[in-house]
Amino acid sequence: MHLYRGHRASSFSAIDLIELTELRARQRTFDGAYRRTALANLGYALAVLRLFDVRFYKIGVLYLALSVTLFVLSYLRARHSRHDFADRSSEKLDALYQQAILTVGQEDKREFGRPFVTAGLDVALIGVVVFSVEVAILALIFEL
């Protein structure tokens, strides 16, 4: 269970506009971007499956598989982002706070959750998945 300033996630409310803006930015970036990309790929897959003849079904199914994979990765990323804003709960996180490098101009600013860590592994995984799907689609196009 994640606690935000000592409150459960369902009973948490932002105390000021700055905190609300930070929460919305995280949701828009981490949750919204992955889901929008998955929905766009799902729409493209359905368009290929509905508009083109039987020869293009494999391409539509590949885009469908890509959108399902992106939905799964979106879910995993959303679960991970819940940890980012939660209260400190372990010594491991305290060590992470000690290693964080302050950005110039941010020395006296309020901290929102744990220090920011890029989603490099998530981005690399999505890149590999999309690259493999695009290579498979190119192979299917040459096969036509």
N, CA, C and O of each residue as an XYZ file, in Angstrom:
576
protein
N       0.858     -1.176      0.000
C       0.000      0.000      0.000
C       0.900      1.233      0.000
O       1.874      1.310      0.750
N       0.559      2.187     -0.848
C       1.338      3.407     -0.970
C       0.688      4.507     -0.149
O      -0.526      4.702     -0.204
N       1.497      5.218      0.605
C       1.012      6.338      1.393
C       1.561      7.638      0.812
O       2.732      7.722      0.442
N       0.712      8.630      0.738
C       1.084      9.947      0.259
C       0.833     10.940      1.388
O      -0.310     11.242      1.731
N       1.935     11.442      1.963
C       1.860     12.280      3.153
C       1.038     11.622      4.249
O       0.297     12.301      4.960
N       1.161     10.310      4.393
C       0.474      9.570      5.439
C      -0.942      9.155      5.084
O      -1.592      8.489      5.890
N      -1.450      9.518      3.912
C      -2.815      9.168      3.503
C      -2.776      8.059      2.461
O      -1.823      7.942      1.691
N      -3.835      7.244      2.452
C      -3.987      6.259      1.386
C      -4.207      6.995      0.077
O      -4.634      8.149      0.065
N      -3.912      6.322     -1.023
C      -4.024      6.958     -2.340
C      -5.445      7.431     -2.618
O      -5.631      8.467     -3.256
N      -6.444      6.700     -2.157
C      -7.830      7.071     -2.446
C      -8.294      8.280     -1.649
O      -9.236      8.957     -2.060
N      -7.654      8.569     -0.513
C      -8.085      9.701      0.298
C      -7.111     10.878      0.220
O      -7.258     11.858      0.950
N      -6.124     10.779     -0.660
C      -5.123     11.834     -0.796
C      -5.678     12.983     -1.629
O      -6.353     12.759     -2.634
N      -5.394     14.203     -1.212
C      -5.708     15.375     -2.032
C      -4.548     16.346     -1.945
O      -3.901     16.470     -0.905
N      -4.295     17.024     -3.033
C      -3.176     17.953     -3.100
C      -3.437     19.144     -2.182
O      -4.570     19.608     -2.053
N      -2.363     19.634     -1.541
C      -2.539     20.733     -0.587
C      -2.436     22.098     -1.238
O      -2.911     23.083     -0.673
N      -1.828     22.180     -2.410
C      -1.732     23.469     -3.087
C      -1.647     23.247     -4.592
O      -1.597     22.113     -5.069
N      -1.633     24.343     -5.319
C      -1.640     24.287     -6.771
C      -0.340     23.694     -7.325
O      -0.363     23.023     -8.357
N       0.771     23.930     -6.665
C       2.051     23.405     -7.139
C       2.051     21.878     -7.092
O       2.500     21.223     -8.033
N       1.550     21.321     -6.003
C       1.499     19.865     -5.880
C       0.513     19.264     -6.879
O       0.775     18.210     -7.458
N      -0.604     19.927     -7.078
C      -1.580     19.459     -8.054
C      -1.001     19.494     -9.470
O      -1.229     18.579    -10.261
N      -0.259     20.547     -9.780
C       0.382     20.641    -11.087
C       1.401     19.530    -11.277
O       1.491     18.947    -12.358
N       2.168     19.232    -10.238
C       3.149     18.149    -10.313
C       2.464     16.799    -10.549
O       2.926     16.005    -11.369
N       1.381     16.542     -9.845
C       0.645     15.283    -10.039
C       0.091     15.172    -11.454
O       0.188     14.121    -12.087
N      -0.489     16.262    -11.943
C      -1.045     16.234    -13.304
C       0.034     16.047    -14.354
O      -0.176     15.341    -15.341
N       1.189     16.672    -14.152
C       2.289     16.519    -15.110
C       2.775     15.078    -15.149
O       3.050     14.544    -16.224
N       2.882     14.443    -13.986
C       3.310     13.042    -13.955
C       2.281     12.136    -14.623
O       2.648     11.217    -15.355
N       1.008     12.385    -14.379
C      -0.021     11.559    -15.007
C      -0.030     11.753    -16.516
O      -0.142     10.785    -17.269
N       0.086     12.995    -16.958
C       0.056     13.278    -18.389
C       1.260     12.659    -19.082
O       1.138     12.110    -20.177
N       2.419     12.748    -18.446
C       3.636     12.242    -19.066
C       3.706     10.729    -19.022
O       3.859     10.078    -20.056
N       3.596     10.170    -17.836
C       3.854      8.751    -17.696
C       2.646      7.893    -18.026
O       2.777      6.877    -18.709
N       1.480      8.286    -17.554
C       0.294      7.468    -17.805
C      -0.303      7.759    -19.183
O      -0.559      6.843    -19.964
N      -0.516      9.023    -19.467
C      -1.221      9.393    -20.687
C      -0.479      9.081    -21.968
O      -1.084      8.613    -22.932
N       0.830      9.333    -21.998
C       1.587      9.153    -23.239
C       1.614      7.696    -23.678
O       1.435      7.398    -24.860
N       1.832      6.801    -22.750
C       1.877      5.385    -23.101
C       0.498      4.893    -23.568
O       0.398      4.142    -24.538
N      -0.543      5.317    -22.883
C      -1.896      4.875    -23.266
C      -2.325      5.466    -24.599
O      -2.943      4.779    -25.412
N      -2.005      6.729    -24.831
C      -2.359      7.339    -26.118
C      -1.661      6.637    -27.273
O      -2.267      6.421    -28.322
N      -0.409      6.282    -27.095
C       0.323      5.569    -28.138
C      -0.295      4.200    -28.387
O      -0.428      3.779    -29.537
N      -0.669      3.509    -27.329
C      -1.301      2.198    -27.484
C      -2.648      2.326    -28.186
O      -2.978      1.510    -29.046
N      -3.427      3.343    -27.826
C      -4.722      3.540    -28.491
C      -4.558      3.893    -29.966
O      -5.337      3.438    -30.804
N      -3.558      4.695    -30.285
C      -3.313      5.047    -31.688
C      -2.946      3.810    -32.499
O      -3.417      3.642    -33.624
N      -2.107      2.945    -31.933
C      -1.755      1.714    -32.629
C      -2.940      0.769    -32.751
O      -3.075      0.069    -33.755
N      -3.792      0.743    -31.744
C      -4.998     -0.085    -31.824
C      -5.923      0.427    -32.926
O      -6.493     -0.365    -33.676
N      -6.072      1.734    -33.024
C      -6.895      2.307    -34.089
C      -6.332      1.997    -35.469
O      -7.081      1.687    -36.396
N      -5.025      2.081    -35.602
C      -4.398      1.758    -36.881
C      -4.577      0.279    -37.213
O      -4.832     -0.074    -38.364
N      -4.445     -0.579    -36.213
C      -4.626     -2.013    -36.443
C      -6.052     -2.317    -36.902
O      -6.262     -3.097    -37.830
N      -7.024     -1.692    -36.241
C      -8.415     -1.918    -36.639
C      -8.696     -1.378    -38.032
O      -9.462     -1.977    -38.787
N      -8.081     -0.246    -38.380
C      -8.265      0.297    -39.730
C      -7.690     -0.650    -40.776
O      -8.320     -0.881    -41.808
N      -6.523     -1.193    -40.533
C      -5.918     -2.129    -41.479
C      -6.773     -3.387    -41.588
O      -6.985     -3.903    -42.686
N      -7.261     -3.879    -40.457
C      -8.060     -5.099    -40.482
C      -9.408     -4.895    -41.169
O      -9.915     -5.812    -41.815
N      -9.991     -3.709    -41.038
C     -11.322     -3.475    -41.611
C     -11.277     -3.022    -43.073
O     -12.153     -3.392    -43.855
N     -10.284     -2.237    -43.449
C     -10.292     -1.601    -44.761
C      -9.568     -2.381    -45.849
O      -9.904     -2.251    -47.026
N      -8.602     -3.171    -45.482
C      -7.806     -3.854    -46.491
C      -8.229     -5.306    -46.630
O      -8.940     -5.851    -45.786
N      -7.778     -5.912    -47.709
C      -8.185     -7.297    -47.945
C      -7.347     -8.275    -47.101
O      -6.532     -7.873    -46.270
N      -7.575     -9.543    -47.342
C      -7.028    -10.609    -46.509
C      -5.495    -10.613    -46.506
O      -4.889    -11.045    -45.525
N      -4.869    -10.150    -47.565
C      -3.401    -10.171    -47.630
C      -2.760     -9.303    -46.550
O      -1.615     -9.539    -46.164
N      -3.484     -8.308    -46.064
C      -2.917     -7.376    -45.093
C      -3.291     -7.715    -43.638
O      -2.953     -6.972    -42.717
N      -3.983     -8.830    -43.445
C      -4.397     -9.194    -42.082
C      -3.214     -9.416    -41.141
O      -3.279     -9.073    -39.960
N      -2.148     -9.984    -41.664
C      -0.977    -10.224    -40.811
C      -0.398     -8.907    -40.294
O       0.044     -8.825    -39.148
N      -0.402     -7.890    -41.135
C       0.093     -6.572    -40.718
C      -0.828     -5.981    -39.654
O      -0.355     -5.416    -38.667
N      -2.126     -6.109    -39.848
C      -3.076     -5.630    -38.849
C      -2.932     -6.356    -37.522
O      -3.032     -5.746    -36.457
N      -2.700     -7.653    -37.586
C      -2.527     -8.433    -36.360
C      -1.227     -8.033    -35.653
O      -1.172     -8.009    -34.423
N      -0.186     -7.720    -36.426
C       1.060     -7.260    -35.815
C       0.854     -5.930    -35.085
O       1.349     -5.748    -33.973
N       0.130     -5.010    -35.706
C      -0.164     -3.746    -35.024
C      -1.060     -3.969    -33.809
O      -0.929     -3.272    -32.803
N      -1.951     -4.918    -33.898
C      -2.776     -5.267    -32.739
C      -1.913     -5.814    -31.604
O      -2.108     -5.455    -30.443
N      -0.974     -6.670    -31.938
C      -0.054     -7.201    -30.908
C       0.804     -6.081    -30.321
O       1.087     -6.077    -29.123
N       1.213     -5.138    -31.155
C       1.992     -4.003    -30.660
C       1.176     -3.162    -29.693
O       1.687     -2.736    -28.657
N      -0.089     -2.918    -30.021
C      -0.919     -2.102    -29.130
C      -1.184     -2.817    -27.807
O      -1.198     -2.176    -26.756
N      -1.393     -4.129    -27.839
C      -1.585     -4.880    -26.592
C      -0.310     -4.834    -25.751
O      -0.374     -4.667    -24.533
N       0.836     -4.981    -26.394
C       2.110     -4.893    -25.673
C       2.297     -3.516    -25.056
O       2.766     -3.402    -23.924
N       1.937     -2.474    -25.788
C       2.054     -1.123    -25.255
C       1.083     -0.888    -24.097
O       1.415     -0.172    -23.152
N      -0.110     -1.481    -24.160
C      -1.037     -1.379    -23.024
C      -0.458     -2.055    -21.776
O      -0.575     -1.529    -20.669
N       0.164     -3.217    -21.963
C       0.777     -3.907    -20.823
C       1.918     -3.069    -20.253
O       2.020     -2.917    -19.036
N       2.776     -2.524    -21.114
C       3.866     -1.681    -20.645
C       3.343     -0.401    -19.999
O       3.951      0.114    -19.061
N       2.228      0.112    -20.494
C       1.603      1.289    -19.888
C       1.126      0.981    -18.474
O       1.293      1.790    -17.562
N       0.540     -0.178    -18.304
C       0.089     -0.587    -16.977
C       1.265     -0.726    -16.016
O       1.204     -0.274    -14.872
N       2.336     -1.358    -16.497
C       3.511     -1.531    -15.648
C       4.145     -0.183    -15.303
O       4.598      0.020    -14.177
N       4.180      0.730    -16.263
C       4.752      2.054    -16.010
C       3.882      2.842    -15.029
O       4.406      3.571    -14.187
N       2.565      2.702    -15.129
C       1.671      3.395    -14.191
C       1.856      2.854    -12.779
O       1.826      3.621    -11.817
N       2.046      1.553    -12.645
C       2.310      0.983    -11.312
C       3.619      1.499    -10.751
O       3.736      1.766     -9.555
N       4.600      1.636    -11.625
C       5.897      2.142    -11.183
C       5.805      3.606    -10.769
O       6.465      4.016     -9.814
N       5.005      4.396    -11.466
C       4.917      5.826    -11.139
C       4.179      6.061     -9.822
O       4.334      7.121     -9.215
N       3.379      5.090     -9.370
C       2.757      5.232     -8.047
C       3.805      5.230     -6.946
O       3.635      5.881     -5.915
N       4.892      4.492     -7.169
C       5.978      4.463     -6.195
C       6.713      5.798     -6.157
O       7.218      6.202     -5.110
N       6.772      6.475     -7.285
C       7.581      7.684     -7.386
C       7.094      8.800     -6.475
O       7.903      9.569     -5.957
N       5.810      8.897     -6.276
C       5.257     10.011     -5.504
C       4.982      9.626     -4.055
O       4.633     10.481     -3.241
N       5.134      8.355     -3.733
C       4.802      7.871     -2.389
C       5.826      8.338     -1.358
O       6.925      8.778     -1.694
N       5.426      8.228     -0.090
C       6.316      8.586      1.008
C       7.529      7.663      1.035
O       7.496      6.554      0.503
N       8.586      8.138      1.659
C       9.776      7.305      1.835
C       9.428      6.138      2.753
O       8.722      6.304      3.748
N       9.935      4.952      2.406
C       9.564      3.806      3.224
C      10.708      2.871      3.549
O      10.508      1.902      4.282
N      11.904      3.123      3.031
C      12.980      2.179      3.312
C      14.326      2.886      3.328
O      14.460      4.032      2.898
N      15.303      2.173      3.832
C      16.663      2.707      3.867
C      17.237      2.811      2.460
O      18.068      3.675      2.182
N      16.791      1.933      1.584
C      17.263      1.961      0.204
C      16.874      3.278     -0.464
O      17.661      3.860     -1.210
N      15.649      3.744     -0.189
C      15.227      5.026     -0.744
C      15.984      6.186     -0.119
O      16.277      7.169     -0.799
N      16.305      6.086      1.167
C      17.092      7.139      1.804
C      18.470      7.251      1.161
O      18.990      8.356      1.000
N      19.065      6.122      0.793
C      20.354      6.146      0.100
C      20.205      6.811     -1.269
O      21.105      7.522     -1.715
N      19.068      6.580     -1.938
C      18.818      7.211     -3.228
C      18.705      8.725     -3.082
O      19.183      9.471     -3.936
N      18.076      9.176     -2.005
C      17.977     10.613     -1.746
C      19.357     11.225     -1.531
O      19.612     12.348     -1.966
N      20.247     10.496     -0.866
C      21.586     11.012     -0.614
C      22.416     11.105     -1.896
O      23.298     11.958     -2.000
N      22.142     10.237     -2.871
C      22.893     10.217     -4.120
C      22.352     11.198     -5.148
O      23.022     11.467     -6.144
N      21.165     11.735     -4.936
C      20.534     12.608     -5.925
C      21.341     13.888     -6.094
O      21.806     14.479     -5.120
N      21.499     14.301     -7.331
C      22.218     15.529     -7.648
C      21.193     16.643     -7.804
O      20.271     16.537     -8.612
N      21.354     17.696     -7.039
C      20.414     18.809     -7.121
C      20.629     19.585     -8.412
O      21.764     19.831     -8.822
N      19.547     19.958     -9.034
C      19.604     20.772    -10.229
C      19.858     22.217     -9.822
O      19.359     22.675     -8.794
N      20.631     22.930    -10.624
C      20.919     24.326    -10.310
C      19.610     25.106    -10.300
O      18.827     25.039    -11.248
N      19.386     25.835     -9.237
C      18.150     26.592     -9.079
C      17.080     25.849     -8.310
O      16.030     26.419     -8.012
N      17.320     24.591     -7.981
C      16.322     23.771     -7.288
C      16.742     23.428     -5.861
O      16.141     22.549     -5.243
N      17.752     24.099     -5.329
C      18.303     23.718     -4.026
C      17.287     23.842     -2.897
O      17.238     22.982     -2.018
N      16.484     24.887     -2.906
C      15.549     25.121     -1.808
C      14.110     24.788     -2.164
O      13.191     25.199     -1.456
N      13.900     24.059     -3.234
C      12.552     23.710     -3.671
C      12.048     22.486     -2.920
O      12.822     21.706     -2.366
N      10.727     22.343     -2.918
C      10.089     21.219     -2.246
C      10.274     19.941     -3.062
O      10.245     19.977     -4.292
N      10.460     18.826     -2.384
C      10.615     17.534     -3.054
C       9.251     16.874     -3.208
O       8.448     16.859     -2.275
N       9.001     16.333     -4.388
C       7.773     15.586     -4.654
C       8.160     14.135     -4.875
O       8.617     13.772     -5.958
N       7.983     13.315     -3.874
C       8.312     11.909     -4.003
C       9.806     11.690     -4.025
O      10.580     12.545     -3.595
N      10.201     10.540     -4.527
C      11.621     10.222     -4.553
C      12.297     10.955     -5.708
O      11.615     11.464     -6.597
N      13.627     11.016     -5.708
C      14.332     11.715     -6.787
C      13.991     11.127     -8.148
O      13.757      9.926     -8.284
N      13.969     12.001     -9.153
C      13.588     11.583    -10.495
C      14.645     10.657    -11.080
O      15.840     10.948    -11.037
N      14.192      9.555    -11.619
C      15.050      8.614    -12.328
C      14.421      8.406    -13.693
O      13.228      8.120    -13.795
N      15.215      8.548    -14.735
C      14.660      8.409    -16.076
C      14.146      6.996    -16.312
O      14.569      6.045    -15.655
N      13.250      6.882    -17.238
C      12.648      5.591    -17.566
C      13.424      4.930    -18.691
O      12.834      4.441    -19.654
N      14.733      4.914    -18.574
C      15.597      4.409    -19.636
C      15.326      2.971    -20.011
O      15.290      2.639    -21.195
N      15.135      2.111    -19.027
C      14.875      0.702    -19.323
C      13.524      0.532    -20.021
O      13.398     -0.262    -20.953
N      12.521      1.277    -19.567
C      11.204      1.206    -20.207
C      11.276      1.682    -21.652
O      10.700      1.063    -22.546
N      11.983      2.780    -21.873
C      12.108      3.332    -23.227
C      12.882      2.371    -24.124
O      12.515      2.176    -25.283
N      13.943      1.770    -23.602
C      14.716      0.807    -24.383
C      13.868     -0.417    -24.736
O      13.945     -0.923    -25.855
N      13.064     -0.890    -23.787
C      12.195     -2.038    -24.044
C      11.155     -1.708    -25.114
O      10.921     -2.507    -26.021
N      10.542     -0.552    -25.011
C       9.562     -0.143    -26.019
C      10.232      0.026    -27.378
O       9.664     -0.344    -28.406
N      11.435      0.583    -27.382
C      12.174      0.733    -28.641
C      12.453     -0.596    -29.312
O      12.317     -0.723    -30.528
N      12.848     -1.594    -28.516
C      13.115     -2.927    -29.062
C      11.829     -3.553    -29.600
O      11.833     -4.159    -30.671
N      10.736     -3.408    -28.862
C       9.459     -3.980    -29.302
C       8.995     -3.333    -30.606
O       8.612     -4.028    -31.547
N       9.031     -2.014    -30.657
C       8.573     -1.314    -31.865
C       9.486     -1.624    -33.045
O       9.004     -1.836    -34.158
N      10.797     -1.654    -32.817
C      11.729     -1.978    -33.894
C      11.475     -3.374    -34.449
O      11.473     -3.566    -35.665
N      11.263     -4.345    -33.574
C      11.016     -5.713    -34.047
C       9.702     -5.813    -34.812
O       9.616     -6.539    -35.803
N       8.680     -5.092    -34.360
C       7.401     -5.107    -35.082
C       7.563     -4.454    -36.451
O       7.027     -4.954    -37.440
N       8.296     -3.344    -36.519
C       8.489     -2.673    -37.805
C       9.302     -3.535    -38.774
O       9.020     -3.540    -39.972
N      10.291     -4.251    -38.280
C      11.062     -5.154    -39.141
C      10.160     -6.280    -39.645
O      10.232     -6.659    -40.814
N       9.313     -6.813    -38.766
C       8.395     -7.870    -39.180
C       7.399     -7.359    -40.224
O       7.065     -8.074    -41.169
N       6.927     -6.123    -40.052
C       5.998     -5.550    -41.033
C       6.690     -5.341    -42.375
O       6.105     -5.596    -43.428
N       7.932     -4.879    -42.336
C       8.682     -4.698    -43.578
C       8.870     -6.036    -44.284
O       8.765     -6.110    -45.508
N       9.147     -7.089    -43.524
C       9.283     -8.427    -44.118
C       7.960     -8.887    -44.721
O       7.941     -9.498    -45.789
N       6.858     -8.597    -44.039
C       5.548     -8.982    -44.589
C       5.214     -8.198    -45.850
O       4.599     -8.739    -46.770
N       5.608     -6.943    -45.902
C       5.346     -6.139    -47.110
C       6.147     -6.680    -48.292
O       5.627     -6.777    -49.404
N       7.407     -7.032    -48.054
C       8.207     -7.602    -49.140
C       7.684     -8.965    -49.569
O       7.895     -9.384    -50.707
N       7.001     -9.659    -48.660
C       6.444    -10.968    -48.971
C       5.209    -10.851    -49.877
O       4.899    -11.781    -50.621
N       4.507     -9.714    -49.816
C       3.303     -9.536    -50.636
C       3.665     -9.575    -52.058
O       2.795     -9.445    -52.920
